[in-house]
Amino acid sequence: MLTLYHFAETAVYEAVENGYYRPSAFSSEGFVHLCKKEQLTGVYSRYFEGKPNILLLTVRLTASDPCLIFEDSTGRGELFPHYYAPIPVASIQRVSEVETGEQAPEKTDAYFRSLINV
């Protein structure tokens, strides 16, 4: 089993239907953006910094799942996991709220480790 991560908007996650999570971009992109533990800080700072109501989903998938493909989506040689189907809710092992606002801690590797190692 692989443990991967996904940043989600709270309202979108709460709108789960029929046991599957579909992020907003799924209909246009055809896959769910995931990341590995060591990619959390970079992904958050590039796409979610300053946005309110963000959750970190811990997702467990089998390495042999045909919907899971690692791709170089940035052109820098770094492989990111993409899931070419809605995520089954049963695969979501933990949902953690990312603290935001002026009093929130800095989003460092240590901060994200504290969320996923609870």
A tleap script that builds the chain and sets N, CA, C and O, in Angstrom:
source leaprc.protein.ff14SB
mol = sequence {
  NMET LEU THR LEU TYR HIE PHE ALA GLU THR
  ALA VAL TYR GLU ALA VAL GLU ASN GLY TYR
  TYR ARG PRO SER ALA PHE SER SER GLU GLY
  PHE VAL HIE LEU CYS LYS LYS GLU GLN LEU
  THR GLY VAL TYR SER ARG TYR PHE GLU GLY
  LYS PRO ASN ILE LEU LEU LEU THR VAL ARG
  LEU THR ALA SER ASP PRO CYS LEU ILE PHE
  GLU ASP SER THR GLY ARG GLY GLU LEU PHE
  PRO HIE TYR TYR ALA PRO ILE PRO VAL ALA
  SER ILE GLN ARG VAL SER GLU VAL GLU THR
  GLY GLU GLN ALA PRO GLU LYS THR ASP ALA
  TYR PHE ARG SER LEU ILE ASN CVAL
}
set mol.1.N position { 0.840 -1.188 0.000 }
set mol.1.CA position { 0.000 0.000 0.000 }
set mol.1.C position { 0.883 1.249 0.000 }
set mol.1.O position { 1.943 1.288 0.626 }
set mol.2.N position { 0.420 2.242 -0.707 }
set mol.2.CA position { 1.086 3.539 -0.735 }
set mol.2.C position { 0.253 4.545 0.042 }
set mol.2.O position { -0.974 4.552 -0.049 }
set mol.3.N position { 0.925 5.389 0.801 }
set mol.3.CA position { 0.244 6.495 1.460 }
set mol.3.C position { 0.569 7.754 0.679 }
set mol.3.O position { 1.730 8.133 0.529 }
set mol.4.N position { -0.485 8.397 0.184 }
set mol.4.CA position { -0.356 9.615 -0.606 }
set mol.4.C position { -1.248 10.681 0.000 }
set mol.4.O position { -2.028 10.401 0.910 }
set mol.5.N position { -1.135 11.892 -0.500 }
set mol.5.CA position { -1.845 13.017 0.118 }
set mol.5.C position { -2.514 13.885 -0.937 }
set mol.5.O position { -2.080 13.955 -2.087 }
set mol.6.N position { -3.587 14.545 -0.507 }
set mol.6.CA position { -4.337 15.437 -1.398 }
set mol.6.C position { -4.844 16.617 -0.582 }
set mol.6.O position { -5.434 16.433 0.483 }
set mol.7.N position { -4.617 17.827 -1.079 }
set mol.7.CA position { -5.191 19.021 -0.462 }
set mol.7.C position { -6.573 19.235 -1.061 }
set mol.7.O position { -6.743 19.204 -2.280 }
set mol.8.N position { -7.552 19.452 -0.199 }
set mol.8.CA position { -8.937 19.592 -0.645 }
set mol.8.C position { -9.576 20.823 -0.029 }
set mol.8.O position { -9.266 21.203 1.100 }
set mol.9.N position { -10.463 21.435 -0.778 }
set mol.9.CA position { -11.285 22.503 -0.222 }
set mol.9.C position { -12.351 21.841 0.645 }
set mol.9.O position { -12.966 20.856 0.236 }
set mol.10.N position { -12.568 22.383 1.836 }
set mol.10.CA position { -13.508 21.783 2.782 }
set mol.10.C position { -14.878 21.567 2.158 }
set mol.10.O position { -15.439 20.478 2.281 }
set mol.11.N position { -15.428 22.569 1.496 }
set mol.11.CA position { -16.776 22.461 0.922 }
set mol.11.C position { -16.854 21.366 -0.136 }
set mol.11.O position { -17.864 20.670 -0.235 }
set mol.12.N position { -15.803 21.211 -0.920 }
set mol.12.CA position { -15.795 20.177 -1.958 }
set mol.12.C position { -15.724 18.801 -1.313 }
set mol.12.O position { -16.435 17.885 -1.728 }
set mol.13.N position { -14.869 18.645 -0.295 }
set mol.13.CA position { -14.769 17.352 0.378 }
set mol.13.C position { -16.087 16.979 1.052 }
set mol.13.O position { -16.494 15.817 1.024 }
set mol.14.N position { -16.744 17.947 1.649 }
set mol.14.CA position { -18.005 17.673 2.343 }
set mol.14.C position { -19.136 17.324 1.380 }
set mol.14.O position { -20.181 16.836 1.813 }
set mol.15.N position { -18.949 17.563 0.094 }
set mol.15.CA position { -19.974 17.255 -0.902 }
set mol.15.C position { -19.772 15.871 -1.530 }
set mol.15.O position { -20.252 15.618 -2.635 }
set mol.16.N position { -19.072 14.985 -0.841 }
set mol.16.CA position { -18.832 13.633 -1.344 }
set mol.16.C position { -20.166 12.968 -1.672 }
set mol.16.O position { -21.122 13.033 -0.900 }
set mol.17.N position { -20.202 12.321 -2.850 }
set mol.17.CA position { -21.424 11.646 -3.278 }
set mol.17.C position { -21.142 10.188 -3.596 }
set mol.17.O position { -20.114 9.860 -4.188 }
set mol.18.N position { -22.051 9.324 -3.203 }
set mol.18.CA position { -22.007 7.906 -3.565 }
set mol.18.C position { -20.691 7.225 -3.209 }
set mol.18.O position { -20.261 6.301 -3.899 }
set mol.19.N position { -20.054 7.678 -2.135 }
set mol.19.CA position { -18.845 7.022 -1.663 }
set mol.19.C position { -17.571 7.370 -2.410 }
set mol.19.O position { -16.554 6.698 -2.241 }
set mol.20.N position { -17.609 8.420 -3.242 }
set mol.20.CA position { -16.427 8.819 -4.007 }
set mol.20.C position { -16.189 10.313 -3.886 }
set mol.20.O position { -17.122 11.117 -3.900 }
set mol.21.N position { -14.910 10.666 -3.766 }
set mol.21.CA position { -14.515 12.072 -3.691 }
set mol.21.C position { -14.042 12.520 -5.069 }
set mol.21.O position { -13.164 11.900 -5.668 }
set mol.22.N position { -14.634 13.604 -5.563 }
set mol.22.CA position { -14.257 14.197 -6.848 }
set mol.22.C position { -13.915 15.669 -6.624 }
set mol.22.O position { -14.815 16.465 -6.357 }
set mol.23.N position { -12.651 16.051 -6.722 }
set mol.23.CA position { -12.307 17.470 -6.558 }
set mol.23.C position { -12.856 18.291 -7.725 }
set mol.23.O position { -13.239 17.742 -8.758 }
set mol.24.N position { -12.889 19.581 -7.550 }
set mol.24.CA position { -13.440 20.487 -8.562 }
set mol.24.C position { -12.793 20.299 -9.931 }
set mol.24.O position { -13.489 20.322 -10.946 }
set mol.25.N position { -11.496 20.115 -9.977 }
set mol.25.CA position { -10.773 20.028 -11.251 }
set mol.25.C position { -10.911 18.669 -11.929 }
set mol.25.O position { -10.441 18.502 -13.055 }
set mol.26.N position { -11.536 17.700 -11.280 }
set mol.26.CA position { -11.611 16.351 -11.848 }
set mol.26.C position { -12.329 16.336 -13.198 }
set mol.26.O position { -11.881 15.671 -14.132 }
set mol.27.N position { -13.430 17.060 -13.301 }
set mol.27.CA position { -14.198 17.025 -14.552 }
set mol.27.C position { -13.409 17.604 -15.727 }
set mol.27.O position { -13.587 17.155 -16.860 }
set mol.28.N position { -12.554 18.575 -15.487 }
set mol.28.CA position { -11.778 19.158 -16.588 }
set mol.28.C position { -10.442 18.449 -16.821 }
set mol.28.O position { -9.965 18.391 -17.954 }
set mol.29.N position { -9.835 17.910 -15.761 }
set mol.29.CA position { -8.509 17.295 -15.896 }
set mol.29.C position { -8.560 15.780 -16.022 }
set mol.29.O position { -7.667 15.177 -16.616 }
set mol.30.N position { -9.594 15.163 -15.470 }
set mol.30.CA position { -9.733 13.720 -15.577 }
set mol.30.C position { -8.957 12.917 -14.557 }
set mol.30.O position { -8.911 11.690 -14.644 }
set mol.31.N position { -8.346 13.583 -13.592 }
set mol.31.CA position { -7.618 12.872 -12.546 }
set mol.31.C position { -7.594 13.707 -11.276 }
set mol.31.O position { -7.900 14.899 -11.284 }
set mol.32.N position { -7.219 13.042 -10.177 }
set mol.32.CA position { -7.070 13.697 -8.883 }
set mol.32.C position { -5.577 13.901 -8.644 }
set mol.32.O position { -4.794 12.956 -8.739 }
set mol.33.N position { -5.186 15.134 -8.335 }
set mol.33.CA position { -3.795 15.445 -8.004 }
set mol.33.C position { -3.498 14.917 -6.603 }
set mol.33.O position { -4.191 15.258 -5.645 }
set mol.34.N position { -2.475 14.091 -6.491 }
set mol.34.CA position { -1.996 13.603 -5.203 }
set mol.34.C position { -0.533 14.018 -5.078 }
set mol.34.O position { 0.066 14.519 -6.030 }
set mol.35.N position { 0.028 13.805 -3.901 }
set mol.35.CA position { 1.462 14.047 -3.740 }
set mol.35.C position { 2.017 13.095 -2.698 }
set mol.35.O position { 1.284 12.516 -1.896 }
set mol.36.N position { 3.333 12.950 -2.735 }
set mol.36.CA position { 4.038 12.155 -1.740 }
set mol.36.C position { 4.351 13.049 -0.548 }
set mol.36.O position { 4.268 14.274 -0.637 }
set mol.37.N position { 4.711 12.426 0.563 }
set mol.37.CA position { 5.001 13.168 1.795 }
set mol.37.C position { 6.033 14.272 1.571 }
set mol.37.O position { 5.870 15.388 2.065 }
set mol.38.N position { 7.075 13.965 0.838 }
set mol.38.CA position { 8.142 14.947 0.637 }
set mol.38.C position { 7.739 16.075 -0.318 }
set mol.38.O position { 8.490 17.037 -0.481 }
set mol.39.N position { 6.585 15.973 -0.939 }
set mol.39.CA position { 6.103 17.011 -1.853 }
set mol.39.C position { 5.064 17.932 -1.216 }
set mol.39.O position { 4.654 18.912 -1.837 }
set mol.40.N position { 4.635 17.639 0.004 }
set mol.40.CA position { 3.548 18.394 0.638 }
set mol.40.C position { 3.812 19.891 0.721 }
set mol.40.O position { 2.969 20.692 0.316 }
set mol.41.N position { 4.964 20.274 1.239 }
set mol.41.CA position { 5.251 21.697 1.447 }
set mol.41.C position { 5.265 22.459 0.123 }
set mol.41.O position { 4.696 23.547 0.028 }
set mol.42.N position { 5.901 21.905 -0.884 }
set mol.42.CA position { 5.963 22.563 -2.186 }
set mol.42.C position { 4.603 22.693 -2.844 }
set mol.42.O position { 4.273 23.745 -3.393 }
set mol.43.N position { 3.813 21.632 -2.792 }
set mol.43.CA position { 2.472 21.674 -3.393 }
set mol.43.C position { 1.612 22.699 -2.672 }
set mol.43.O position { 0.909 23.485 -3.307 }
set mol.44.N position { 1.668 22.692 -1.344 }
set mol.44.CA position { 0.861 23.663 -0.593 }
set mol.44.C position { 1.272 25.092 -0.949 }
set mol.44.O position { 0.416 25.934 -1.221 }
set mol.45.N position { 2.570 25.366 -0.948 }
set mol.45.CA position { 3.011 26.745 -1.195 }
set mol.45.C position { 2.693 27.201 -2.620 }
set mol.45.O position { 2.413 28.380 -2.836 }
set mol.46.N position { 2.730 26.288 -3.593 }
set mol.46.CA position { 2.437 26.667 -4.986 }
set mol.46.C position { 0.947 26.871 -5.247 }
set mol.46.O position { 0.574 27.755 -6.018 }
set mol.47.N position { 0.093 26.069 -4.616 }
set mol.47.CA position { -1.316 26.065 -5.013 }
set mol.47.C position { -2.322 26.447 -3.926 }
set mol.47.O position { -3.459 26.796 -4.245 }
set mol.48.N position { -1.933 26.389 -2.659 }
set mol.48.CA position { -2.925 26.576 -1.599 }
set mol.48.C position { -2.589 27.650 -0.580 }
set mol.48.O position { -3.436 28.001 0.241 }
set mol.49.N position { -1.382 28.176 -0.612 }
set mol.49.CA position { -0.966 29.210 0.347 }
set mol.49.C position { -1.955 30.372 0.321 }
set mol.49.O position { -2.270 30.907 -0.741 }
set mol.50.N position { -2.436 30.754 1.494 }
set mol.50.CA position { -3.337 31.892 1.620 }
set mol.50.C position { -4.803 31.580 1.400 }
set mol.50.O position { -5.655 32.447 1.597 }
set mol.51.N position { -5.114 30.360 0.995 }
set mol.51.CA position { -6.518 29.993 0.793 }
set mol.51.C position { -7.101 29.477 2.105 }
set mol.51.O position { -6.434 28.731 2.822 }
set mol.52.N position { -8.328 29.860 2.428 }
set mol.52.CA position { -8.955 29.363 3.655 }
set mol.52.C position { -9.603 27.991 3.430 }
set mol.52.O position { -9.810 27.561 2.296 }
set mol.53.N position { -9.910 27.329 4.525 }
set mol.53.CA position { -10.707 26.093 4.503 }
set mol.53.C position { -10.096 24.995 3.640 }
set mol.53.O position { -10.737 24.467 2.731 }
set mol.54.N position { -8.845 24.663 3.943 }
set mol.54.CA position { -8.143 23.610 3.217 }
set mol.54.C position { -7.947 22.411 4.146 }
set mol.54.O position { -7.587 22.558 5.314 }
set mol.55.N position { -8.192 21.231 3.597 }
set mol.55.CA position { -7.993 19.981 4.320 }
set mol.55.C position { -6.841 19.216 3.679 }
set mol.55.O position { -6.564 19.369 2.489 }
set mol.56.N position { -6.180 18.398 4.475 }
set mol.56.CA position { -5.176 17.480 3.959 }
set mol.56.C position { -5.740 16.071 4.115 }
set mol.56.O position { -5.982 15.610 5.230 }
set mol.57.N position { -5.947 15.393 2.989 }
set mol.57.CA position { -6.462 14.031 3.009 }
set mol.57.C position { -5.297 13.058 2.925 }
set mol.57.O position { -4.414 13.208 2.080 }
set mol.58.N position { -5.297 12.065 3.797 }
set mol.58.CA position { -4.332 10.977 3.735 }
set mol.58.C position { -5.023 9.826 3.022 }
set mol.58.O position { -6.048 9.324 3.483 }
set mol.59.N position { -4.457 9.413 1.898 }
set mol.59.CA position { -5.092 8.428 1.021 }
set mol.59.C position { -4.200 7.199 0.914 }
set mol.59.O position { -3.000 7.312 0.662 }
set mol.60.N position { -4.796 6.017 1.107 }
set mol.60.CA position { -4.052 4.756 0.971 }
set mol.60.C position { -4.539 4.042 -0.283 }
set mol.60.O position { -5.727 3.756 -0.430 }
set mol.61.N position { -3.601 3.759 -1.184 }
set mol.61.CA position { -3.912 3.081 -2.441 }
set mol.61.C position { -2.894 1.975 -2.674 }
set mol.61.O position { -1.777 2.030 -2.159 }
set mol.62.N position { -3.282 0.977 -3.446 }
set mol.62.CA position { -2.327 -0.073 -3.787 }
set mol.62.C position { -1.436 0.412 -4.925 }
set mol.62.O position { -1.893 1.110 -5.830 }
set mol.63.N position { -0.180 0.040 -4.872 }
set mol.63.CA position { 0.774 0.449 -5.905 }
set mol.63.C position { 0.381 -0.106 -7.268 }
set mol.63.O position { 0.731 0.474 -8.297 }
set mol.64.N position { -0.339 -1.217 -7.286 }
set mol.64.CA position { -0.733 -1.840 -8.554 }
set mol.64.C position { -2.063 -1.319 -9.096 }
set mol.64.O position { -2.528 -1.796 -10.131 }
set mol.65.N position { -2.677 -0.363 -8.429 }
set mol.65.CA position { -3.952 0.195 -8.892 }
set mol.65.C position { -3.748 0.809 -10.280 }
set mol.65.O position { -2.926 1.712 -10.435 }
set mol.66.N position { -4.481 0.335 -11.288 }
set mol.66.CA position { -4.272 0.849 -12.645 }
set mol.66.C position { -4.659 2.321 -12.815 }
set mol.66.O position { -4.268 2.944 -13.801 }
set mol.67.N position { -5.408 2.879 -11.885 }
set mol.67.CA position { -5.805 4.295 -11.961 }
set mol.67.C position { -4.712 5.224 -11.444 }
set mol.67.O position { -4.779 6.434 -11.656 }
set mol.68.N position { -3.701 4.668 -10.766 }
set mol.68.CA position { -2.628 5.466 -10.173 }
set mol.68.C position { -1.428 5.510 -11.117 }
set mol.68.O position { -0.821 4.483 -11.419 }
set mol.69.N position { -1.100 6.713 -11.576 }
set mol.69.CA position { 0.018 6.893 -12.502 }
set mol.69.C position { 0.899 8.029 -11.981 }
set mol.69.O position { 0.405 9.101 -11.632 }
set mol.70.N position { 2.203 7.783 -11.934 }
set mol.70.CA position { 3.169 8.814 -11.532 }
set mol.70.C position { 3.657 9.516 -12.797 }
set mol.70.O position { 4.150 8.875 -13.725 }
set mol.71.N position { 3.510 10.849 -12.822 }
set mol.71.CA position { 3.824 11.604 -14.023 }
set mol.71.C position { 4.618 12.863 -13.690 }
set mol.71.O position { 4.506 13.415 -12.596 }
set mol.72.N position { 5.415 13.299 -14.648 }
set mol.72.CA position { 6.156 14.556 -14.537 }
set mol.72.C position { 5.271 15.663 -15.097 }
set mol.72.O position { 5.345 15.990 -16.281 }
set mol.73.N position { 4.444 16.227 -14.246 }
set mol.73.CA position { 3.486 17.237 -14.711 }
set mol.73.C position { 4.076 18.644 -14.739 }
set mol.73.O position { 3.468 19.561 -15.291 }
set mol.74.N position { 5.246 18.819 -14.151 }
set mol.74.CA position { 5.844 20.155 -14.094 }
set mol.74.C position { 6.974 20.338 -15.102 }
set mol.74.O position { 7.439 21.457 -15.318 }
set mol.75.N position { 7.415 19.251 -15.717 }
set mol.75.CA position { 8.522 19.334 -16.663 }
set mol.75.C position { 9.886 19.440 -16.011 }
set mol.75.O position { 10.878 19.737 -16.677 }
set mol.76.N position { 9.939 19.194 -14.693 }
set mol.76.CA position { 11.212 19.310 -13.965 }
set mol.76.C position { 11.782 17.954 -13.555 }
set mol.76.O position { 12.759 17.886 -12.810 }
set mol.77.N position { 11.169 16.878 -14.042 }
set mol.77.CA position { 11.654 15.547 -13.715 }
set mol.77.C position { 11.117 14.983 -12.415 }
set mol.77.O position { 11.468 13.864 -12.042 }
set mol.78.N position { 10.277 15.725 -11.720 }
set mol.78.CA position { 9.700 15.248 -10.462 }
set mol.78.C position { 8.368 14.554 -10.759 }
set mol.78.O position { 7.483 15.133 -11.389 }
set mol.79.N position { 8.239 13.311 -10.298 }
set mol.79.CA position { 7.028 12.541 -10.558 }
set mol.79.C position { 5.977 12.789 -9.481 }
set mol.79.O position { 6.256 12.707 -8.285 }
set mol.80.N position { 4.768 13.092 -9.932 }
set mol.80.CA position { 3.637 13.307 -9.033 }
set mol.80.C position { 2.595 12.228 -9.283 }
set mol.80.O position { 2.341 11.869 -10.433 }
set mol.81.N position { 1.984 11.703 -8.213 }
set mol.81.CA position { 0.939 10.705 -8.394 }
set mol.81.C position { -0.374 11.355 -8.829 }
set mol.81.O position { -0.840 12.321 -8.225 }
set mol.82.N position { -0.954 10.804 -9.883 }
set mol.82.CA position { -2.266 11.231 -10.369 }
set mol.82.C position { -3.181 10.012 -10.344 }
set mol.82.O position { -2.783 8.917 -10.743 }
set mol.83.N position { -4.403 10.209 -9.875 }
set mol.83.CA position { -5.361 9.107 -9.793 }
set mol.83.C position { -6.465 9.363 -10.809 }
set mol.83.O position { -7.236 10.314 -10.673 }
set mol.84.N position { -6.538 8.511 -11.826 }
set mol.84.CA position { -7.460 8.704 -12.940 }
set mol.84.C position { -8.828 8.084 -12.675 }
set mol.84.O position { -9.332 7.293 -13.473 }
set mol.85.N position { -9.407 8.447 -11.569 }
set mol.85.CA position { -10.764 8.051 -11.179 }
set mol.85.C position { -11.093 8.837 -9.913 }
set mol.85.O position { -10.186 9.339 -9.249 }
set mol.86.N position { -12.363 8.950 -9.572 }
set mol.86.CA position { -12.686 9.543 -8.269 }
set mol.86.C position { -12.076 8.680 -7.158 }
set mol.86.O position { -11.948 7.466 -7.315 }
set mol.87.N position { -11.705 9.298 -6.055 }
set mol.87.CA position { -11.092 8.571 -4.933 }
set mol.87.C position { -12.193 7.910 -4.100 }
set mol.87.O position { -13.104 8.597 -3.637 }
set mol.88.N position { -12.126 6.591 -3.903 }
set mol.88.CA position { -13.099 5.958 -3.011 }
set mol.88.C position { -12.918 6.498 -1.587 }
set mol.88.O position { -11.798 6.562 -1.080 }
set mol.89.N position { -14.005 6.877 -0.960 }
set mol.89.CA position { -13.933 7.417 0.403 }
set mol.89.C position { -13.279 6.407 1.345 }
set mol.89.O position { -12.607 6.799 2.299 }
set mol.90.N position { -13.467 5.124 1.089 }
set mol.90.CA position { -12.858 4.088 1.927 }
set mol.90.C position { -11.331 4.144 1.882 }
set mol.90.O position { -10.675 3.624 2.785 }
set mol.91.N position { -10.754 4.762 0.856 }
set mol.91.CA position { -9.295 4.890 0.742 }
set mol.91.C position { -8.757 6.090 1.508 }
set mol.91.O position { -7.547 6.215 1.694 }
set mol.92.N position { -9.643 6.969 1.951 }
set mol.92.CA position { -9.221 8.163 2.692 }
set mol.92.C position { -9.112 7.785 4.165 }
set mol.92.O position { -10.119 7.546 4.831 }
set mol.93.N position { -7.891 7.733 4.660 }
set mol.93.CA position { -7.632 7.250 6.015 }
set mol.93.C position { -7.694 8.333 7.081 }
set mol.93.O position { -7.977 8.049 8.245 }
set mol.94.N position { -7.431 9.575 6.685 }
set mol.94.CA position { -7.431 10.669 7.659 }
set mol.94.C position { -7.747 11.968 6.933 }
set mol.94.O position { -7.364 12.169 5.780 }
set mol.95.N position { -8.452 12.839 7.637 }
set mol.95.CA position { -8.747 14.178 7.132 }
set mol.95.C position { -8.252 15.152 8.192 }
set mol.95.O position { -8.728 15.133 9.327 }
set mol.96.N position { -7.300 16.002 7.825 }
set mol.96.CA position { -6.714 16.962 8.762 }
set mol.96.C position { -6.961 18.375 8.262 }
set mol.96.O position { -6.814 18.660 7.074 }
set mol.97.N position { -7.335 19.252 9.174 }
set mol.97.CA position { -7.546 20.651 8.810 }
set mol.97.C position { -6.205 21.376 8.786 }
set mol.97.O position { -5.431 21.294 9.739 }
set mol.98.N position { -5.936 22.079 7.703 }
set mol.98.CA position { -4.724 22.892 7.596 }
set mol.98.C position { -5.046 24.248 8.210 }
set mol.98.O position { -5.952 24.947 7.757 }
set mol.99.N position { -4.296 24.612 9.246 }
set mol.99.CA position { -4.549 25.884 9.932 }
set mol.99.C position { -4.198 27.053 9.017 }
set mol.99.O position { -3.124 27.085 8.417 }
set mol.100.N position { -5.114 28.007 8.920 }
set mol.100.CA position { -4.880 29.193 8.101 }
set mol.100.C position { -5.160 30.440 8.933 }
set mol.100.O position { -5.665 30.351 10.052 }
set mol.101.N position { -4.835 31.576 8.387 }
set mol.101.CA position { -5.059 32.831 9.099 }
set mol.101.C position { -3.766 33.398 9.641 }
set mol.101.O position { -2.708 32.774 9.551 }
set mol.102.N position { -3.865 34.581 10.199 }
set mol.102.CA position { -2.678 35.298 10.675 }
set mol.102.C position { -1.953 34.579 11.803 }
set mol.102.O position { -0.730 34.677 11.903 }
set mol.103.N position { -2.670 33.864 12.646 }
set mol.103.CA position { -2.058 33.191 13.791 }
set mol.103.C position { -1.616 31.761 13.480 }
set mol.103.O position { -1.081 31.077 14.353 }
set mol.104.N position { -1.832 31.308 12.255 }
set mol.104.CA position { -1.499 29.930 11.889 }
set mol.104.C position { 0.014 29.748 11.798 }
set mol.104.O position { 0.735 30.682 11.448 }
set mol.105.N position { 0.492 28.546 12.115 }
set mol.105.CA position { 1.928 28.288 12.008 }
set mol.105.C position { 2.390 28.294 10.549 }
set mol.105.O position { 1.596 28.097 9.630 }
set mol.106.N position { 3.689 28.524 10.359 }
set mol.106.CA position { 4.279 28.481 9.022 }
set mol.106.C position { 4.153 27.061 8.471 }
set mol.106.O position { 4.283 26.088 9.213 }
set mol.107.N position { 3.902 26.952 7.186 }
set mol.107.CA position { 3.694 25.639 6.558 }
set mol.107.C position { 5.042 25.074 6.104 }
set mol.107.O position { 5.470 25.274 4.967 }
set mol.108.N position { 5.684 24.377 7.009 }
set mol.108.CA position { 6.994 23.777 6.770 }
set mol.108.C position { 6.841 22.263 6.689 }
set mol.108.O position { 5.761 21.727 6.935 }
set mol.109.N position { 7.929 21.580 6.342 }
set mol.109.CA position { 7.905 20.116 6.351 }
set mol.109.C position { 7.505 19.603 7.732 }
set mol.109.O position { 6.740 18.645 7.842 }
set mol.110.N position { 8.019 20.236 8.784 }
set mol.110.CA position { 7.695 19.815 10.156 }
set mol.110.C position { 6.205 19.985 10.445 }
set mol.110.O position { 5.600 19.134 11.096 }
set mol.111.N position { 5.616 21.067 9.969 }
set mol.111.CA position { 4.176 21.281 10.177 }
set mol.111.C position { 3.377 20.151 9.532 }
set mol.111.O position { 2.490 19.581 10.167 }
set mol.112.N position { 3.679 19.826 8.289 }
set mol.112.CA position { 2.913 18.778 7.613 }
set mol.112.C position { 3.179 17.409 8.219 }
set mol.112.O position { 2.276 16.575 8.268 }
set mol.113.N position { 4.410 17.158 8.686 }
set mol.113.CA position { 4.677 15.898 9.394 }
set mol.113.C position { 3.797 15.793 10.626 }
set mol.113.O position { 3.311 14.710 10.950 }
set mol.114.N position { 3.585 16.915 11.322 }
set mol.114.CA position { 2.741 16.879 12.525 }
set mol.114.C position { 1.295 16.536 12.179 }
set mol.114.O position { 0.600 15.921 12.987 }
set mol.115.N position { 0.835 16.920 11.000 }
set mol.115.CA position { -0.534 16.586 10.592 }
set mol.115.C position { -0.682 15.119 10.219 }
set mol.115.O position { -1.700 14.501 10.526 }
set mol.116.N position { 0.318 14.563 9.565 }
set mol.116.CA position { 0.176 13.195 9.064 }
set mol.116.C position { 0.658 12.136 10.051 }
set mol.116.O position { 0.377 10.951 9.866 }
set mol.117.N position { 1.371 12.540 11.084 }
set mol.117.CA position { 1.880 11.573 12.062 }
set mol.117.C position { 1.115 11.608 13.372 }
set mol.117.O position { 1.655 11.258 14.421 }
set mol.118.N position { -0.122 12.024 13.317 }
set mol.118.CA position { -0.943 12.125 14.536 }
set mol.118.C position { -1.185 10.747 15.090 }
set mol.118.O position { -1.853 10.602 16.114 }
savepdb mol mol.pdb
quit
